[in-house]
Amino acid sequence: MKPFLLAITILIATSATAQTEYYSYDGSLWVKASAMDRTFWLAGYDDGFTSALKLAASVKSETDEARPAPKNASERIHLRNLLRYTVTNPRILSNQSILDEMTLFYKDFRNTPVFWADAEPVAELALTVGAPPEADLEALRAEDAKSGCGKLPVK
């Protein structure tokens, strides 16, 4: 009975001192993620992006109110990527080309703090109309490093 109580006591003591681990969805996790994880993330992102485009189109059709200007580099990059869809016959990219471009983006150590959801439009822009200006990329790195890239607890 004593070994059992000792084991329970040690288990309780160690679990009380254990700290929560966090994933940070930035370049350091991207390079460790499997190809399947990357593909599934991009598929989910694309699905959400498509839904957002449809929602934005329906809201725009109901109102002619002016939209506020982008407040930061992330918003400027996302808006620029959205605007490329407004031209006739926008270039449609394969998921693999976006994944490859994101991997290339994260090979530059300066991009490690950039959140995946911000790296995706950067990759699309680089493959279509041209990469964002270096000033926007520097601001994006700083913004995402400061915000912690949406750190989520590991379960």
LINRASUL-V844156 format. One record per backbone hydrogen bond with DSSP energy under -0.5 kcal/mol. NH is the residue of the N-H (numbers start at 1). CO is the residue of the C=O. E is the energy in kcal/mol with one decimal. If there is no record, write none. Layout:
# LINRASUL-V844156
[[NH CO E] [NH CO E]]
This chain:
# LINRASUL-V844156
[[5 1 -2.3] [6 2 -2.6] [7 3 -2.5] [8 4 -2.3] [9 5 -2.4] [10 6 -2.5] [11 7 -2.5] [12 8 -2.5] [13 9 -2.4] [14 10 -2.7] [15 11 -2.1] [16 12 -1.7] [17 13 -1.0] [18 14 -0.9] [23 152 -3.0] [25 23 -0.6] [25 149 -1.0] [26 24 -2.8] [27 112 -3.0] [28 112 -0.6] [29 26 -0.6] [30 26 -2.0] [31 27 -2.0] [32 29 -0.6] [33 29 -1.7] [38 34 -2.4] [39 35 -2.4] [40 36 -2.7] [41 37 -2.3] [42 38 -2.5] [43 39 -2.4] [44 40 -2.2] [45 41 -2.5] [46 42 -3.0] [47 43 -2.1] [48 44 -2.2] [49 45 -2.7] [50 46 -2.6] [51 47 -2.0] [52 48 -2.3] [53 49 -2.3] [54 50 -2.1] [55 51 -2.4] [56 52 -2.9] [57 53 -2.3] [58 54 -2.1] [59 55 -2.5] [60 56 -2.6] [61 57 -1.8] [62 58 -0.9] [62 59 -0.6] [63 59 -1.1] [76 72 -2.3] [77 73 -2.6] [78 74 -2.5] [79 75 -2.6] [80 76 -2.4] [81 77 -2.2] [82 78 -2.3] [83 79 -2.7] [84 80 -1.1] [85 82 -1.6] [86 83 -1.5] [87 84 -0.6] [90 87 -0.6] [98 94 -1.8] [99 95 -2.9] [100 96 -2.7] [101 97 -2.1] [102 98 -2.7] [103 99 -2.3] [104 100 -2.3] [105 101 -2.6] [106 102 -2.2] [107 103 -0.8] [107 104 -0.7] [108 104 -0.5] [108 105 -1.1] [109 107 -0.8] [111 108 -2.6] [112 109 -1.5] [114 111 -1.9] [116 25 -1.9] [118 115 -1.5] [119 115 -1.9] [120 116 -2.0] [121 117 -0.6] [122 118 -1.1] [123 119 -2.4] [124 120 -2.3] [125 121 -2.7] [126 122 -2.5] [127 123 -1.8] [128 124 -0.9] [128 125 -0.8] [130 125 -3.0] [136 133 -0.6] [137 133 -2.0] [138 134 -2.8] [139 135 -2.1] [140 136 -2.6] [141 137 -2.6] [142 138 -2.1] [143 139 -2.7] [144 140 -2.7] [145 141 -2.2] [146 142 -2.2] [147 143 -2.2] [148 144 -1.4] [149 144 -1.2] [152 23 -2.1] [154 21 -2.7]]
